[in-house]
Amino acid sequence: MSFCRVNVLPEKIGTAGKELYGGFVEHLGRNVYGGVFDPQDPCADGNGFRKDTLSLIRELDMPLTRYPGGNFAHSWKWEESIGPKEKRPVRLDDSWKQKEPYLFGLDEFVRWCRLAGTEPLLTFNLCTRGILEARELWEYCNFPKGTFLSDLRRANGAEEPYNIKYFCLGNEMNGSCEVGQRDAKDYAWIARETAKTLKRFDPEIKLIFCGAEEEWNRIVAEECFEFMDYLSLHEVFNWKDGRKAYLESVDRFGERIDKAYALCEEIAEKRSSDRKIRISVDEWIVWDFDQRGRKEEEWTCGRHLLEQDYNILDAVLQGALFSMFQNRCGKVGLACCAQSVNVLAPIRTEKNSVIWKQATFDPFKYNSRYGRGDVWKTEMETKELETAPAVSVVSNREKKSLTFFVSVRTEQELEMEFYWKNFLNARFAEALTEKSASITQVNAPGKETLHAEKLENVTAGKNGFRAVFPGYSWNMVRFDFEEGSR
C-alpha cells in the first residue's frame, strides 16, 4: 500500500461556479429521439419528454445545457425547428448520416430545459450560415415583443422572452470534418462581426469563441478580444495510449488550459485591459472512438450511435477532470459533458421506460452537488506513486460543507492523510467511494453495480483525517462546518 499526505493551505484558489457541471443535448443518435424525447414511451409527458430522463437530469443538477451541437449545428436551420410540427421539413444531416424531422426543436428544447432545471446554451451556425441568422435567432429568443420574430415566438406559445445568456459562436470551426471549415482569420472575422451586433442588442450576454491550437487561439483572441467572454477548448479522452496515459491525460489537458488562459492574459496586459477571458470547456468527451453504429440505420431518425458503456477507469478519469476544473476555477468558467443521454453519456435508455445510470453518473452527481464554492490550495507529499491521485478541496457556506474529492489513478490501495488548520470546527459527515474488482465491469439495466457506496476506512480528527482508498477509485469525504470555523 502506498501513502501520501495532503496539506490543505489557508489560501483560496478561487470559487468554483455551478457552470462547471453543464450538459449537452445534440441531434446525434438517440440523444434526442429515444433519450430526451419519445412521445410513444409509456413515461412520456404531454410534451413527449421522457419523465425518467428528466428525473435523472435533475438529479445530476446540470445548471446549463448546450444545444443543438456539436457537428449538427453546422446544418441547423433554427427557423425550421419552430412552429406547427406538421409543417416542419424533414432534412438530412450529413454529420451523423441521419434523418432529422425537427419534431424536437428550439422551443421544445427551451421548454425541456425549464422542466429539467437547466439553462440553455445555444450554438450559432457560423459554418453554413452567418451573421443575419445569428442575430435573428437572438431576437426570436430574447426580445420581449413588438417585432416579427419576437411576436412569432409569442405566437408559438412563449409569451415571455427566453433570456438566454450563453451563446457559442460556432463549433470547432477549424476542424477538417466540419462542413464550412474556416481558417483562423476567416473565423475571427465572422465571429467578431456576429459578436458586434449581438453585443449591441445585449451587452450582458456571454459569448464563447471557438478555440483550437495555440496559433489559432492567438489570432482569434487578438482579433476578437473586445467582444470575447470565453475561449472554447474541446477535449476527447480515450484509451489509445494505454491505461496510465489515459488517466494522466487530464493533467495534459490542464496544461493546455493554462496556456490558453495565459495567452488571453498576455493580450489583456498588452492592451492595458482589465477584461478577463476565461476558458469554456463546452464539449468534453470520454470516448474510445468506436462508433457503435448500425449500418442499416443510416439515414434514419434516432440511430443507435456512440452508445458507449463506461467502466471504473472512466469514472476515475471523470472525477479527476472535475478536480482539475475546480483547481483551475479562476481559469475555467464553464464546462459541458457531451452528451447527457445515450450518446457517450452518464444516462442510458431503451424503449418502454428502461433507464439506467452509468459508472460516470455518481462522480458527476456528487461533484455537481458539493463541488461548488471556495476551492483551497493543497500541497501533496508523496515519493512512491508513479501517478499521483487527483485531489480537490471545496467548501460551501450555504451547504455548510467541506468536501474532499480524491481520484486514485493507480491499481494499488492508497492510504492518505489530510491535514488543515483553517476548519477547526469541521465534523465528519460521510465518505463515499466508487470502485470495482474489474476494469471491464459496466452497468446495465437493473444492474447498476458501479455506484457510490460507503467508504469504511476513514478516521477523522479535529484537524484532518486519514483514509484508505481502493485502487482505481473515485472518492468523496465530506465534513460539516459552522460559520466562522475557517
Secondary structure, 3 states (H helix, E strand, C coil): CEEEEEEEEEEEEEEECHHHHEEECCCCCCCCECCCECCCCCCECCCCEEHHHHHHHHHHCCCEEEECCCHHHHHCCHHHHCCCHHHCCCEEECCCCEEECCCCCHHHHHHHHHHHCCEEEEECCCCCCCHHHHHHHHHHHHCCCCCHHHHHHHHCCCCCCCCCCEEEECCCCCCCCCCCCCCHHHHHHHHHHHHHHHHHHCCCCEEEEECCCHHHHHHHHHHHHHHCCEEEEEEEECCCCCHHHHHHHHHHHHHHHHHHHHHHHHHHHHCCCCCCCEEEEEEEEECCCCCCCCHHHCCCCCCCCCCCCCCHHHHHHHHHHHHHHHHCCCCEEEEEECCCECCCCCEEEECCCEEEECCCHHHHHHHHHHCCEEEEEEEEECCCCCCCCEEEEEEECCCCEEEEEEEECCCCCEEEEEEECCCCCCEEEEEEEECCCCCCCCCECCECCCCCEECCCEEECCCEEEEEECCCEEEEEEEECCCCCC
